[in-house]
Amino acid sequence: MSLMETAIDIPAEHIANVFGQFDMYMKKIERAFGITVVLRENNLKLLGKEADIMKARRVFKQLFELSKRGSQITEQNVDYAIALTFDEKETAITEIDKDLICHTINGKPIKPKTLGQKQYVDEIRNKMIVFGMGPAGTGKTYLAMAMAITAFKNEDVSRIILTRPAIEAGEKLGFLPGDLQSKVDPYLRPLYDALYQIMGVDSFQKNMEKGLIEVAPLAYMRGRTLDNAFIILDEAQNTTPAQMKMFLTRIGFGSKVVVTGDATQKDLAPGSVSGMDVALRVLKRVEDIGICQLTSSDVVRHPLVQKIVKAYEEYEKQERKAGKDKSRDRKSGRRR
């Protein structure tokens, strides 16, 4: 296939943002598509095979459009634009970027950054109960929190209730000093962190004192009916089936619920059944319940986190396959 050349006119003020520090992003695009990029003043020349140039051109155009909107281009933006182009997905990151949920206390916009996150946010808008499943770093809790705070500020709900099971993450912490709130706070810290960042400490504390925002362990939900509230159950993989049933049957009129969890990070006792797993099987055909499965491609933390999650997924897949093969061998041995 013969080589060809194409050019893109670009605004000079956006070059540094799109190319990255030491042209890191530009070199990443060159390697991904096997092309050569030459910049002369406001003219970007792409040299390579026609199919590869067309893909790279599309990535550059998306990144320049993001930059024009005032977005700071990140490595995750570049990686995801490349991945979408390779998968020949019609939706561009510029389309995903249009969906603004709210701003943090520092004015930073909160938006979905991947197709999976966009679907997750849309499900929360349209369904009464949404299960957001996926690995660490996919924004499950953070986006749910942003949606809850937006609904609260718009007076769609009158209060926010955040809860998670108080289970130690694989280690025994022993006796914790202080009153009951002090004992459960370490388990709820990730929820506080997100609230502080989006709402601000002062606003959070004022609403907490009024009882309009509640952060509590899951055990506190028993016996209550939660009307006109936005309720988030975090770390749902660590619930028991009884706890999950108890929680889902607390929901009253005018409420919205988001349940988040990661099936690969259970801290339950060995042999215990996760309430999240049971709920997903029982409720998968119930109308007005959304189930959104996020994957390693939706990880929006440091790119290395995405690689770690992917490596673990591959490892666990091989382990399951090896387990099935051993089971098959044992059965065939018994038959003989």
Buried (B, 14 or more C-beta within 10 A) or exposed (E): EEEBEBEBEBEEEBBEBBBBEEBEBBEBBBEBBEBBBEBEEEEBBBBBBEEBBBBBBBBBBBBBBBBEEEBEBBEBBBBBBBBBBEEEEEEBBBEBBEBEBBEBBEEEEBBBBBBBBBBBBBBBBEBBBBBBBBBBBBBBBBBBBBBBBBBBEEEBBBBBBBBBBBBEEEEEEEEEEEEEEEBBBEBBEBBBEBBBBBBBEEBBBEBBEEEBBBBBBBEBBEEEEBBEBBBBBBBBBBBBBEBBBBBBEBBEEBBBBBBBBBBEBBBBEEEEEBBBBBBBEEBEEEEEBBBBBBBBBBBBBEBEBBEBBBEBBEEEEEEEEEEEEEEEEEEEEEEE
